[in-house]
Amino acid sequence: MTPEERYELITRNLQEVIGEDKLKEKLKSKKEFSVYWGTMPTGSISIAYFFPMLKIADLLKAGCRVKILLADLHAALDSVPWDELEKRYAYYKKAIETILKTIGVPLNKLEFVKGSELQLNKKYFHDVLKLSTFTSLGEAKKSASEVVKLGDNPKLSGMIYPLMQALDEEYLNVDAQFGGMDQRKIMVYAREFLPKVGYEPRIELINPLIRGLVGEKMSSSIKASKIDLMDDPKAVIKKMNKADCITGDPKNGVMALLEYFIFILKNDNGEKFLIERPEKFGGNLEYSSYAEVEKDFVEKKLHPLDLKNGVAAEINKLLEKFQASKELKKLHEKAYPDE
């Protein structure tokens, strides 16, 4: 694979690359290119997690070394009770491994890192304190605002969060960080402030955010906006039927799932998207690309209910492994006993 081909694969479907010239330069060298993606074990995982996992698959195909940081301490800083961290970490690790297996990503090419094992050491803590001497409260609050639950009376923990995420780039020893658009302010902070404590700024690879089924953002902490990995087929259909989806308007969470999730899988596997309909309503529909679906939807040739049914059917196929895993269900019950 040429450097140009690797670049196209690494950056496809991204919203932004910060440090684009540096990325091209590094891909031309013979040195291994490394990337990390981090998540904190907070709310029960939604299918939106498939989206970054598809990019991780791209990174691996492009020959990158990939690390997945399960940031348990970050979750505590964002208000997850300390006594629940280990249970949620165990669920997140197993769930993410199952997502990766579902889309055919070999786990032997990945490295999982537990945040507390990386961050609870003398040198890391020294650097957190050192970085804090260069960072104002306003700068910390601004960078954390899209990620941490700050509220009207922010806790000090929320101010520490972006400092640690910046240092993770150095301590994970990577060339780039990959994350969603909600992480952008922290990434920009890292690029500006890491050099102040003697470390190189990293390349930042930024995914667009998946719209929620209801509202703007699909979030693990907002039940109405998401389909949970542990939802059964009836729950998936019920949530999909309630999703925002105005006839002729493609700006909704159902179409976003189709564009950034389902069609990536379909196109990579050489498959078509099938919508099953009774003959009296025109029979089945087959689509080879997202653009074809959007065209029919905008022209009102495709009814929202038919679209929802087709997307729900695809999602239920993907969630079969989660429904069948007794281990995963047990871990989920321990991590979220009230759900």
N, C-alpha and C positions, 0 to 999 in steps of 0.2 A: 504494500500500500504506500503510495507516494505521500509526501508531506501535505500536498494539496488535498488529496483524498481523505487523509486523516483529519485535516482541518474541517472539511465539509461535514464529516460524520460527527465530530465533536461538537460542532456549532449548530447542527440542524435543529430547527424548532426552538432555539434559544431566543429570548427577547433581547439580550444584550451581552456583549463580551467587554469587560473592562480590562485593558491591557492586550488588545488584539494583536498589535505588532509584536509584542513579546511572545505571545502564543505561537505565532507563525515562525518566529526565530527559533524557539525551543523545539518545535516539531521538525525543523530542518537539521537539528543536531542529532547526534547518535545517542545522546543520553536519554534514559528513561524519563517519561513525563508522568508525573503523579498528581492525583486529584483526590480531594476528600469531600464527602457529603455528610452533613451532620443533622441529626434530629434529636429532640428531647422527648423522653417517654412521658407524655402528658395524657391527653384524652385518648379514647379508644380510636384505633386507626381507621381512616376512611379509604375508599378506593382511589382517592387522589394520590395516594402513595405509589400507585402504579406508575404515575407520570414521571417522577424523578428516577424510578427504577429503570424505565425505558431508556433514559439518558445514561444511566450507569451502564446499561448494556451497550450503548453506543461507544462509551469511553473504553470499555473493555475490548470491543471489536477494533477500536482504533489503536490498540496496543498500549493503553495507559495502565498504570498501576493505580488501583482505586482502594481507598480506605473509607469505611462507613463508621462515623463516630456516633455512638449512642450516648448522648450527653446527659447522664443522670443528674449531675450536679446542676446543670443548666435548668433542668426541670424543677429542682428544688428552689432555685433562684426565681423561678416563675410560679411559685406557690404550690407545687405538688408536695404534700406532706412527706417528711423525711422517712417515716416508717413505711411508706408505700413505694419508695423508689426501686427497691430490688424486685418487687413483684411486677412493676410496670416495665422495668428493664427486661426481665425474662420474657414477658409477653411480646414486647416490641422486637426483640431479637428473633424469636421464633416466627413472628408474623412477617417480618421483612424477609427472612430466609424463604418462607413459603411463597411470597410474592415473586422473588427472584427465580425460584424453581418453576413457578407457574408460567413465566415468560421465557424460560429456557436459559437463564444466566447461570453459568457454572460457578459454584461457591468457592471452589479451590483457587479462583483467580482474585478473590476479594479478601480484604483484611477487615475484621470487625474490631473496633477499639472501644472499650468502656471508658467514658469520660473521667470518672473518679480515679481510675488506674493511671491515667495520663496526668491528671491535674493536681493530685494530692502529693506533690513533692516539693522540696525546699526551693529549688531553682524556679519552678513555675510560680510559686507563691511570691517569691522575690520579684519576679517580673510583673506580676499583677500590681503589687505595691508601687513598683517603679513607674509603670504605665499610668497609674492613678495620679501621679504627680504632674503629668503632662495633660491630663484630661479634666476639663471643667465639668461641673454637674450638668450644665446646659448641653454640652457636647455628648455626654453619656446618655442623657435623656432623649435627645434628638435621635441618636443612632439606634436606641432600643425601642423607640416608639411604635414601630410596626410589628414587633415581635413579642415584647414583654407586656403583661397586663399591668400597666402602670397606675391607672386610675387617677383620682383627684389628689391623692396623698401618697405618692410613690414611695415604695420601700427602698432602702439602700441596696438590697439584693438586685433590684432591676438595673441599678447603675453599674454594678459589677459585671453583669451579664455580657455586654458588648466587649469589655476589656478581655474577658476570658475567650470569647469567640475569636477575637483578633489574634490572641496568642496561640490558639489551637492551630492556626496555619503554620506557625513556626515549630511548635512542638510535635506536630504530626509529620513534619519534614516533607511538605508537599509543594508543588509548583503552583497549584491553583485550588480554589475553593469553588464548589458548585452548590447553588442554592436557588430558592425562589425569589421573586421580585420583592417580597416582603423583607428579605434579608439585605437588600441593597444598601441601606443606610449603614448597617454594621460593616459591610464589605468596604464601603468607601472610607469609613472610619479606620478600618484596619490598614488600608493602603496609605492613609495619611499619618497614622500614629505609630505603626510598627517601626518605621525608620528612626523615630525619636528614641527608641530603646535599642537601636543597633541592628534591626532585622530588615530583610528585604521585603518590599511589598509584593503581594502575590497577584496572579491573574484571577479574575472573578468571572465565573460562568453563571449566567442568570436565566432561570426558567420563567416564563410567564406563569401567573397564577391561574389555576383552574377555577372557573366560576362555580358558585354553589348552586344546588338545585333550587334553592330559594335564596335570593340576595346575590351579593357580589362574589363572596369568597367561600370556597368549600373548606371547612375547618373541622378538625377533629373534636373541637370543643363546642360546636354548634350542631346539635343533632338534626335539625330540620334542613340544614344545608348539605348534608352528606349521606352517602350510602356507606354503612359500616362494613368492614370485612366479614364480620360475623352475622350480618343480616341474612335471614333465610329468603328463599325465592319469593314468598308472598310479601315480605317486608320490602324487598327491592321493588317489586311491581307497584306496591302501594305508594312508596316514596316517589317513584318515577311519575306516577299518575298525578301527584300533587305538585310536581315541579313546575316552575315558571317556564312557559313555552308558548309565546304568542304567535299565532298564525302569521307566517311571512317574515318574522323577525328572527334572524339567526343568532342574535346576541343573548344567549341563555346557556345555562349549565348543561342541558342535554346535548346541545350542539358542540359545546366545548369538550365534553367527554368523547364525543364522536371524532372530533378533529384531532385532539392531542393524545388520545388514548387508544380508542378502538381501531381507527384507521392506520395508526402507526404499526400496530400488531398485524392487521390484515395485510397491509402493503408489504411488510417485511416477510410475511409467510406466503405471499402470492395468493391471498384469498379475497373474496368479495363479501360485502356487507349485505346480508339478506334480511328483508322485512317480510314476514309471513302475513298474508291477508286472505280472507275468504274470497272465492271467485266472484261472489256477488258485489264485492267492493273493489274489483279490479285485479285480484290475484296477487301473487308474490311480486316483490320488487327486489332487484339486485343492483348494487352500486359498486363501481371499481375505485372510486375516489371520493374524498370529502366534498370536493368542488361540485360533483354531480348531485350529491344530496342537498347541498346548500342551494344550488340552482333550482331544484324542484321545490324546495321548501319556500324559498323567496317568491317563486312564481305560484305558490299555493297549490301545487300539484301533489304535494305530500302533506297529509294531515298530521298535526301534532301528536294525536293519539297513536297513529301508526308508527311515527318516529319513536315515541316513547316505548312502545311495545318492542320494537326492534333493538333498541339500546338496552332495555331491561333484559332481554333474552341473552344478549352477548355478555352482559355483566354476570348473570346467573351462571353461565358456563364457566366463567373465570373463577367464580367463588366456590365452585364445587369442592376444591381441595380444602378450603377453609372449613366448610360444613362437615367434611369427612374426618377432619383431624380432631380426635379426642384430646390429644395433648394440648392443642391450641385452645380448645374450648375451656379446658381446665385452667390453663394459664390466664385466660381472659376473665374467668369467674373470680379468680384470686385477685387480679389487678383491679377489677371493676365490680365489686360485689353488689353494688346498688343498681346496676344496669340490667 
